[in-house]
């Protein structure tokens, strides 16, 4: 049976299910799965809490055809992070959990019903070189896209953080995640992050402890910092005027990593904050709602 509990005026809900089975029909379930999310829609973070009846030696999680790292957070409890990608189609999906104890493996599963989500459209005027780039930068753009994809495979299985996530700037988000962008009259891909209309020079803080995977200028994103928070979770902080960290550095939550600017494909100064979870594009405000400081 699945129970639904609505919290915080419907912003956060939890699904609890006892989803594993012993060989005898009357045995108590060995594993229970709790699903926490703002909503089950494209671009949302899902936090799984998995409780086992006995201490597991290891635990595997698979969702959306990806293996997700799970970390032990108690003697009989594990946590895994799942991103519902911005481009995920509405429908029924299943999360699979394997709890290993000695030579025995208990299999469990939990269904996720992903609901459709409509995104707004925005129209922007930017330098034409960022809408139809000149031929001489095509190789650079392809190389940078390839390098960014490779970064999502470099996260360690365990988290680098132990404290709640924090906002990188104090200003509110002024451009919704997932917005469909039209640059100079030409449709482009959906907005994979949240924009914060902060003045040039505003300090940009690390949302949480991390190691710096990239800190340099990119064609579209301008001066960019990519942070690996561990457990498959990344922050991308872009369009900076100043970089204050280097590749290979480690940072703590709230540490200044740069300053707001207007570099790359922009219509004015702002911070672009994007989040990846297991390679999926996730709304940063979803991360703050579930794992942030309240």
N, C-alpha and C positions, 0 to 999 in steps of 0.2 A: 504494500500500500504506500502511496506517496502522499505526504502531508504538505500543505502549502501554508507558510506563515508570512504575512505581510508586515514589514517594519518600516518605520520612518516615513509614514504617510505614503507608502507604496513605492518609495524610491529603491528600496532594497528588498528582495525576497529570497527565501531559502526553501529549497526542496530537500527533503530528507527521505531517503529510501533505504531499506534493508534489501540489498540486491544480490547477495551471494547465497549459495546453496550448499548444504552438506548432502551426502548421499542418501540419508534417510529423510523422508518428507516431514517428520515432526521435529527435526533438529533445529535449534536456534540459528539464525543466520550468523556466519562467521565475520562478515564485513558489512558495514553500513557506510553509505555515501551521502554527504551533505553538499548541496550545490548552492552557492551564494552568488548573486548577481544583481545589478540594477534592473536589468531586463535581459531576456534571452533573444537578442537581436544582433544583426551584423554590427561589428565594431565594438562589442562589449567584452569586458573581462569576466571570466567565470573562475571563482575560487572553489576548489574541491577540498573538502575535509573528509578523510577516510579513516574510520575507526575499525580496528581489528579486535576480535575476541581474544586472541593470543598474540604474543609479540611476533611480528613478521621479520624475517631476515632481509627481505627486500620487497619492493612494491613497484609494479609497472602500471603506467596509465597510457591509454591510447585514445585519441579523439581526433576527428576530422582527418583521418588517415595519417596522423603524426603521433610519434611517441613523445610524451611529455615527462620531464623529470619530476619526481615526487620526493619530498624531503620529510624526514621524521621530525615532528614537532612535539612529540610526547612518547612515552613507552609504547602505547597502543594506538598512536594517531599520526597521520601523515597529511601533507598538504601538497596540492598540485595546482598550477595556474594554467588556464586554457583561454586562448583568445579565439573569439568568433570573428573571423576576418571580415573586413569591410565589404568584400565581394561575395560573402557566403550567401547561398540561396536559401530562401525559406523552406522549411521541411523538417522531417524527423531525423535526428542523428543519435547515435549511441556512443556513450563513453564506456570503455572497457577497462577493468581493473583486475590485475593479477597480484595476489598476495602470496608470497613465497615463505614457507616456514619449513626448514629442513628439506626433505624430499617431496613435501606436499605443496601443491599450489591450489589456492581457492580462487575461482573465477567469479567476478561480479560485473554488473553493468548497470547503467543508468541512462534513461532516455532524455534527450534534450529536444524540445520542440522550438525551433528557431522561427520567430515571427518576422514577417516582412517589415521593412523600415523604409520610409520615404525621406529623401534628403533634399534640402533646398538647393537653389542655383544662385551663383554669384557671378557678376560681370566685372572684369578688371581690365585696366589699361596698363600695360607694362612695356618695357623696352622690347622692340620687335625682335631683337636678337635672341630673346628668351622664349619666343613663340615659334619662330622658324629659324633655328640656329644656323649660322653659316656652315658650309661644308667642312671648313678646316677645323671645326671643333667636334665633328661627329664621332671621331675615334675617342676623344676625351670623354664625351658623354657616355658612350658605350662602356668604356673602361671603368668609369666611376660607378655606373649602375651595377656592373659585375662585382666590383669591390664591395659595394654595400650589401649585395645579396650574400656574399661570402661571410660578412660579419655576423649574420644571424646564426651561423653554425659554430661560432667561437665562444659561446657562453658555457661556463661550467655548470655542473648539475646542481650545485648548492647555491643558496643566496649569499650575496655579499652584504646584505642589509639585515638589521635586526630591529630597526626603529620604523615608525610610520613614514610614509612618503610625504613630501612637502611640495608646495607650489614653487616653481622656479622663479616666478615674479609675482608681485602682489596684485597686479592688475587683473580684471576679469577677462575671460575669453570673449573675443568679439567676432570670431569666425568659426562657425560650427564644424566639427569633425564630419567628414563625409560629403561636404558641400560639393556640388558639381560646378566646376570652374569653366568660365568662358573668358579666355584671354584675347583681347583685341578682336573680338567677334568670332574666335575659333574655339570650339569645345575641346577640353582637355580632360585628363583623368580626374577622379574624385580627390578631394583634399584629404590626405592621410594623416592629418594631425589637427591640433587646435592652435589658433593664433591669438596672441595677447598683445593688445595695442599699447605697448609700453614705449616711453620716449627713448631716443638714442642715448646710450650710456648707462641705462638702468642695469644694475648687476643681475646676472643670471646665475641662479643657484642650482646645484646638483639636486635633483629630486630625492635622491637617496645615495647611500654608499655604493661605490661602483669602481670599476677600473676603466680608464679611458682607452677606447679602441681606436679612435680617430679624432684628430683635432687639426683641421686644415680647411682650406678654401675649396669648395666644390662648385661646379658650373651653375647648377640651378639653385642649390641651397645656400650658396655663399659660404662664409666662415661658419663651420659646423663642428660640433662636438658630439660624438657618439659614445654613450656610456653603457657598459655591460653591468647590470645589477645582479647578474647571476640567475640561475634557474630559468634561463631562456628569456629573460626580460631585459629590454633595452630602452633607453631614452635617446632621442635625436633632438638636439637643440640647435636651431639653424638661423641664418641671416644675421649673425653676430657682427658687431663692429670690431670687437677685440676678443682674442682668444687668450685665456689666462691659465690654460693647462696644456700638457703635451701628451702625445700618445705614450701609453705605458704608465702614466700617473695613476695613483689611487686617490679617490676623493671620498669625503664624508657627506652625509645629508646636510644640505644648506651651504656647502662650500661654494664660493664663487668660481665659476668656470669660464666666464666671459661677460661681455656687455651687449645689450640689445643694439641692433644696427639695421641697415637696409641693404645688405649685400645679397647678390644672387637675384633670382626672379621675384621681385617685390614691387608693390605700388607705394610703399612707404615704410618707415621704421616699425618693426614689431618683432616679437619672438614667435617662432614656429616651434612647437613642442610636439613631437610624434613619439608613439610608443609601439614597440613590437613585442609580442608574446609568442614564443615558439614560431616566429616568422609571420604571424598574423598581425594585421594592422588594427590597433585597438585605440579607442578614444582615451586620451590621457585623463579626462575628467572621470571616466569609469574607474581607472586605477586609483585616483584620489578618493572616490566614493567608497571603495572596498578596502584599500590598504593605506589610506592617507590619515593624516592627523585631523581629528575632529574637536 
